[in-house]
Each structure stands twice: as structure tokens, then as C-alpha cells.
Amino acid sequence: MLAVCDAALIIGDPALQIEPDRLPYQTLDLGAEWVEWSGLPMVFAVWAGKKAHLTADVSRAFADSCRWGLNHMDEIVSAAVRERGFGEQLVRKYLTEHIVYELGARHREGLELFRKLARTVAAETVAGD
């Protein structure tokens, strides 16, 4: 990607395989940059949907799925090591220290700030056209 582009956003499995210190490029961790700038946690993803479709059954299914995953962490880690070739320590740390499974007040505050800033930039961009 960087052979033809000025920058790249790398997420998912490829991001876990990169060792930033070994790259000939400047690298930034978006979460760390956001925390340093805002003082709030960065929320990269949430489960969301239209209110009409987020029934009690759907909510319960998501909660049950999360609970199952947390209760079967060893199996999930083993599968990631076996099927994706990651080291066990990396996978376990990522799944238990880097992913937050329930948002607290500070996470919601960070999410709201990001949403407010994104809306402001979008409005300024439209107004500038």
C-alpha cells in the first residue's frame, strides 16, 4: 500500500503482525494519540443497530455471546494461535488488556467527543464546498 500511497491505516490481523519499531515509516497508534490529546479512551467499535431491531432477545444474544467468549478465552486464544499463527502472549494480551467489553462513563464521553468533532469537521467540509 505504501508503495503507491502517502499513508496507510492498518487494522485487524495485519496490524497485530507489524512491529512498528522495525518499519522504515513513522507510525502512530491512533488510540494512544487520541488518549494523549483528549485524555479520554478511544472507542474503535461498538455493537449498534436501529432501536426497532435491538429487542430484548437481540440484546440478550449479544450479552450471552460476550459472556461465552469471556468464559472460553483459553479456547479462543488457542484457536488464534493455531489458525492465525499469532503468539499466545500477544493474543491473550490483546483480548484481555486492549479490548474493553463494557463501556464506562469515560468511554462514552470519549465517543461523544469524537462524534461531536466528526460532525463539526463534516459540517465545515460541506460548508466549504
C-alpha positions, -999 to +999 in steps of 0.1 A: +000+000+000+027+024+009+044+019-025+016+040-040+001+059-011+014+085+013-001+068+043-020+037+054-044+027+081-036-008+091-062-027+113-071-062+122-047-091+120-022-073+098-018-046+125-011-073+151+017-087+129+035-053+125+064-043+147+064-005+144+100-001+155+112-023+126+094-002+099+111+025+079+080+047+083+067+069+110+039+051+128+012+063+151-011+044+174-045+061+169-057+050+203-026+063+221-027+096+201-064+101+210-058+094+247-028+118+248-048+145+230-082+142+247-074+124+280-103+100+272-104+064+260-107+058+223-137+037+212-130+020+179-161-001+176-194-008+192-224-031+185-252-009+173-284-010+154-318+006+149-338+007+181-367-012+164-343-042+159-325-041+192-350-062+210-345-078+244-338-110+226-311-094+205-296-077+235-296-109+254-279-128+225-251-102+223-246-103+261-246-141+260-221-142+232-198-118+251-201-139+282-194-171+263-163-156+248-150-143+281-157-177+297-139-195+268-109-172+265-083-201+266-101-218+237-102-186+217-066-178+223-056-214+213-076-211+181-060-178+172-025-192+178-033-224+158-053-208+130-037-174+125-002-180+136+000-154+164+019-159+196-001-168+226+011-139+247+002-114+220-033-128+216-041-131+253-028-095+260-048-081+230-080-099+241-077-092+278-060-059+281-067-040+249-103-048+242-128-033+266-161-053+266-182-029+285-181+009+280-179+030+311-187+067+315-153+078+303-156+056+272-190+072+264-175+107+270-147+099+245-171+085+220-193+116+223-164+139+219-152+120+188-188+122+173-190+159+180-157+166+164-165+144+134-198+163+129-181+196+131-155+186+105-182+172+083-202+204+085-172+226+078-163+204+048-198+207+034-199+244+040-165+249+024-177+233-009 
